[in-house]
Amino acid sequence: MIVIDGRKVAEDLKNELKTGIEQYRRSIGKVPGLSIIIVGEDPASQVYVRNKAKTCKELGIFCRIIELPPETSQEALLGTIAAENLDPDIHGILVQQPLPPHIDEFAATIAINPSKDVDGFHPENLGRLVMGHLDSCFVSCTPFGILELLERHRIRTSGMHCVVVGRSNIVGKPVANLMLQKHGAANCTVTVCHSATEDLTFFTRHADILIVAVGKPGFITADMVKKGAVVIDVGNTRIEDPSAKSGYRFAGDVDYGSVSAVASALTPVPGGVGPMTIAMLLKNTVLSFKRVNRL
């Protein structure tokens, strides 16, 4: 069985981006810029933001972190986004989720200029994805990362039956539409399953490529997987584990132990899809920079 190593792919990609960014700095005296807006003091969000900023620094990307207090009004947040939209040094904008309950997340999402929406959540980018205009949109980072993993591991996808379990706006829906596209690492026949699907196992056992994003640890077991299938586990749930030094561990939606006996390729958790998310965010930021500068 092939272990689909997201850590290695993410490092390879970041090294490639770093080389390119240094070349841009030398040739045109400019580098990509990313603006990260965080509202409030959510501990997990602060960790995510620090990790993104650290990686930006490692690659040579200019990163601006805008920290707003939890009582920030929606109007003030939208004003901040509007200012970043107009800054020519900023090529990507993301608003760290979750936002305080008094702020409409969708309003914040659509306030971002689609050409700077490196998270790929704006309806215009999602619409371009559905229509197959991949050269003029941003694909949301986790689905984009899955595509990168499949491509770099040279996994055959064209004509294969891809079953997606989960229909979230962040993963399920965009990855299903992405795998439909006429792309070298896609071009699949796609089935989407969800909480209302009857006889889920019938569908999962017919999948050549099974992508699972439901947030239920160990949900997919070996009896639900066709022998030789490629399984992509997007789950990453923190669960208590007294045997771990930290007192907890992260578990995927796939029962790795049993499924590894039947799958031909499988992403581990941690170390599979997870490391790809920040890498693809930065790839989108560089892509935005290249579009602006016609590189």
N, C-alpha and C positions, 0 to 999 in steps of 0.2 A: 504493500500500500504506500502511496505517495503522501507524505505529510506536507500540506501546503503551508509553507513557512512565510507568514506575513511579516515577521520581524526582518528577515533577510531582504525580502522584496522592498519593504519600506526603506531600509537602509540603502539599498542599491539606488532606489529612486531619488532619495534625498541627496545622495552623492552626485547623481547626474544633474539634479537641479542646482546644486551648489556650484558645480563647474560652469554651467550655463550662466548663472547669475554673475559670477566673477568675470566672465567674458563680456557680459553686457556692461558691467561697471567700467571695464577698461575701454570698451569700444565707443559707448555713447555717454558714459558718465552718469548713468541712471541705474537704479535697482527697483525691483517690485516693492510695493508698500501695502501693508495689511493693517486695517483698523479693527480692533476688537473692543466692543462696547459691552460692559458688564454692569448690571443694575442690581444693587443689593450686595449681601455678604454671604451668599450660599457657599459653604466650604468646598463642596465638590466642584462647583463652577470656578472658584478661585484657583483650584488645582489645575483644572483643564486650561484655564487662561494662561497660567504660568508655564505650563508645558508647551503650549502653542508659541508663546513669546520666546521661550528658550530655543525652540527648534528654529524659529525665524532667525534668531541671532546666529545660530550655527550655520545657517545656509546663506546668510548675507542679505536677508530680506528685512527692510525697514518695518518695524512693528510699533504701532501706536496703541497703547491700552488706555481706554477712557473708562474710568471708574465713577459710576454715579451712585448716589445714596439710595437706599431702598424706598424713600418717600418721593423719589423723582416722579414727576407727572408724566403722563403719556405724551402730552404736548411737548414737554421739555426733551423727552427721548427722541421724538420725531424731529425736533429741531436739531438735535445733535447729529442724527443720521443725515439730515439734509445738508449740513455743513460738510460732512465727510464725503457726501456724493459730489460736492463741488471741488474738492481738493485734488489737484492733478497728481500729487505725490502718492495718493492712495488708490490702489488698483483693486483691492478687495475689502469688503466690509462684512463683518458678522456681528450679530447681536447674540451674546451668550444666553442660552436657555438653561433653566427656566427663568421667566421674568416674574416680578411680583404680581399677585393676583389682580391688582387694579389696572394693569397694563394689558392691552389686547395684543397678543403675540402676532396675530395675523396682520394687524395694522403696522406693526414694526417690520414684519417681513416684506410687505408690499411697498414700504417707504424706501427700501434700499433700491438704488438704481440697478436694474437687471444686469447691466454690464459690469457691475461690481459685486454681484450676488454670488460670491465664491462658495457659499454653502449650497447653492443650487435649489433653494426653497421657493423662490419667487415664481408666481404662476406663469410668467412669460417664459422662464427657463424650463419649467415643467411642460408647458405647451410645446415649446420647440423640441423637447425630448420626444414627446408623444408623436410629433409630426416627422421625426427623424432628422432634424436639423442639428446634428451633433457638433458641427463645425461652428455653430453660432450660439451655443448655449453653454451653461455650466451644469454638469450632472452632479447631483448631491453626492457627498464624499464617500459614504459607505458603499452605495451601489457602484460608484466609479472605482472604488478600491477592489470590489469583488471582480469587476471586469479586468482590472490590472492583474490580479492574482491568476485568473484563468488564462489570460494571454501569456504571462511570463512563465507559467508552468506548462504552456503548450497543450492545454487541454482542449480536445475537440468539442466544439459547441454547435457548429453549423448543422442544422437538421435534427439536432437532439431535442428530446422532450425535457424542458425545464419546468419543474414544479416549485412554486414559491409558496411557502407557508407563512402567512402574515400579510396584512394589507395596510400597514401604516403609511403615512405620507412621507416619512423619512427614509424607509427602507423598502417595504413590500411593494407599494405601487410603482415607485421609480425603477426598482430593479426589474420588475416584471416588464415594464415598457422598454427598458434598456436591453434586456435579453431578446426582445422581439426584433430589434433593429438589424439592418443589413450591415453588420460590423464583423470584423474578423474574429472577435472573441464573443460573438453573440449569435444572431440569426437562428434563434431557437423557435420551436413550438412551445408556447408558454401556457401553463395552467396556474391559476391563483387559488389557493385554498385559505380558509379563515375559520373563525369560531362557529359559523353556521354551516360549514361543510359537513355533509353526511358521509360516513364511511371514509374518513380521511386516509386511512391506510391504503385503500384501493388506489388513491391518486399517488401517494408517496411511493408506493411499490412499483409504479409505472414510470418513475422519474429517472432519466439518465443523469440529470443534474438536479440536485435537491438543495434549495436555498431556504434556510429556516430562520425566521426572525419573529419569535412570539414572546420571548421573555419568560419562558417556563423551563427551568433547569431539568435536563434529562428527558425532555418531552418526546424526542424521537429516539426510538429504540431499534435494535437490529431487525426485528420482525417487520418493521415499517419501511425498510430500505431494500431496493433491488440489488442483487449481487453485482458488483462492478460499478455501482453508481458513484458519481462525484458529489460529495456532500459539503456544503458551505454553511457553517454554523455562525450566525450573527449574534447569538445570545451572549450575554455577559452579565450575569446576575450575581451580586454579592451575597454569599450565604455564610452562616456561622460555621466555623470549623475549629474546635478546641485543639486539634492536633497541629494546626498551623501556628507559626510564631506570632502572626498578627491577630489570630483569633477568628479569621475569616479567609475565604478563598472565593475566586470567581469561577462560576460554572456556566457552560454553554447550554443551548437548547437541545443539544444532541448528546446522547449517552455514548461518550467517546469510546469507552472500553468495549462495548458490544458492537457498535457500528463499525469500528476500525477493522473488525473481522470480516466484514462483507463489502465495505466500500473500496473502490480503487484509489480514491484520493479523498482526503478529509482535512479540514482546517481545525487546528487545536484551539482550545480556550484555556488560558490566554495564549497569545502569540499567533493568531490566525488573522481574522478580519480586523480586529481592534487596532493594531499598529498602522493599518493602512489609512485610517480616517484622517489623521493630521497630515500625513504625507500627501494625500489627494487634495486636501484643503490648500496646501502650499503649491501643489501642481496647478490647481485652478487659479491661484493668485499669480503665478508666473505666466499662465496662459492669458490672463487678463492684461498683464503688462505687455506681453508680446503683441496682442491685438491692438492696444493703444499705440504702440511704437512701430507697428507694422513690421515686426521681426519674423 
